[in-house]
Amino acid sequence: MSRLIIQGGHPISGTFTPLGNKNAVLPMLAACVLTDQPVRLTNVPMIQDVRVMLDLLAALGVDVQTGEHEVTLCAKGIRTTELDPDLCKRVRGSILFAGPLTARHGSAVLYPPGGDVIGRRRLDTHFDGLEALGIDVESDALFRLQRRALRGAELILDEASVTATENILMAAVLAEGTTTIYNAACEPHVQDLGGLLQAMGAKIKGLGTNYITIEGVDSLQGADYAVQPDHIEIGSFAVAAAITGGSLQIPCGNAVPAIKVINRTFRKLGLPTTLNDDVLTVSATPLEIQADIGLAIPKVEDGPWPAFPSDMMSVAIVLATQSEGTVLFFEKMFESRMYFVDQLIAMGARIVQCDPHRIVIAGSSALQRAHMATPDIRAGMALLNAALCAQGESVIDNAQMIDRGYERIDERLRALGAHITREDRHE
């Protein structure tokens, strides 16, 4: 167990270099089992979820070589297709082995995945799509998958699920014939996974849209691929700078299109940023929520891409507490995403929680120090941001939850001016 101790009130300033997209690298790691040739990934964030995925791969018999922010994987010597049940419980991404492991190796045994408790996260769309491609699925206390003849199919997903789209995509690349996916997820991380599969020899059209076409191939090859920068991490650090009165420059690389989507909501919440070439700049400026036409109270709501991402909602809520004005947040995707706001209220934030999905924030509020515990990755980053701008010393327990999504968060914030230390506690 770890805790973070934060002395608030110190500006976050300087240049911040983001690492690879967490939500892209997890399916990329699973995709390595689609070939017996080496797959090398660079710009890999060495976060806890990545380390668990690497342990899962090693337990399957994949040769795993790690370097500084890079991994080389070779699945030539896979000795089992049953995943380790204890490791499955530790990461949501374990479900991403269902499609690629079964498609190439004929079968898979998976156990219910772990991950953040932010609401119900259905698996129906995954298995419905895989069954349509020719994979039998049995589920009780675990999931048993068996490949029949793998053939392309026309699929209409009942929800634009990111991980279901990724699972189906990784199976379809080896299916005979053509697969079409309607209502596919088109988030940046889905596009990045598709880019890796194309580098491995897959034939995919429509990435970045909700209609994807895959022409199956007999086999895939190895590849060398750089994971795109994480737009959620970029947005999280941009907010940290804004609410502490700092100035930050962030090179975004090929994540610029994703940052443009996030910037729409940042402007509504009073955070102006500039984007020159691929560098995002956050400057110290008073924050003021922008009313809708007619001085109506604005609304921030998440949804499938290119709507504002659910993973940014928690941090955006903290931004709104420090911006002058009133705003409604409507979390549509996960019914437990907002359960952390009671800790912000205890710090002095003026928030009314209407129901599990909606809150009204009246800012700005001077936040006070608090002793908190983080329930999930994104709430953890939000509470950390709140502590950075609060008066006095705050403590965040269960900090290893933040480590699942942000590498060396305390060290990287310290380099930007934060007064933050970590204590590891052995119980």
Buried (B, 14 or more C-beta within 10 A) or exposed (E): EBBBBBBBEBBBBBEBEBBBBBBBBBBBBBBBBBBBBBBBBBBBBBBBBBBBBBBBBBBBBBBBEBEEBBBBBBBEEBEEBBBBBEBBBBBBBBBBBBBBBBBBBBBBBBBBBBBBEBBEBEBEBBBBBBBBBBBBBEEEEBBBBBBEEBBBBEBEBEBBBBBBBBBBBBBBBBBBEBBBBEBBBBBBBBBBBBBBBBBBBBEBEBBBEBEBBBBBBEEBBBBEBBBBBBBBBBBBBBBBBBBBBBBBBBBBBBBBBBBBBBBEBBEBBBBBBEBEEBBBBBBEEEBBBEBEEEEEEBEBBBEBBBBBBBBBBBBBBBBBBBBEBBBBBBBBBBBBBBBBBEBBBEBBBBBEBEEBBBBBBBBBBEBBBBEBBBBBBBBBBBBBBBBBBBBEBBBBBBBBBBBBBBBBBBEBBBEBBBBBEBEEEEE
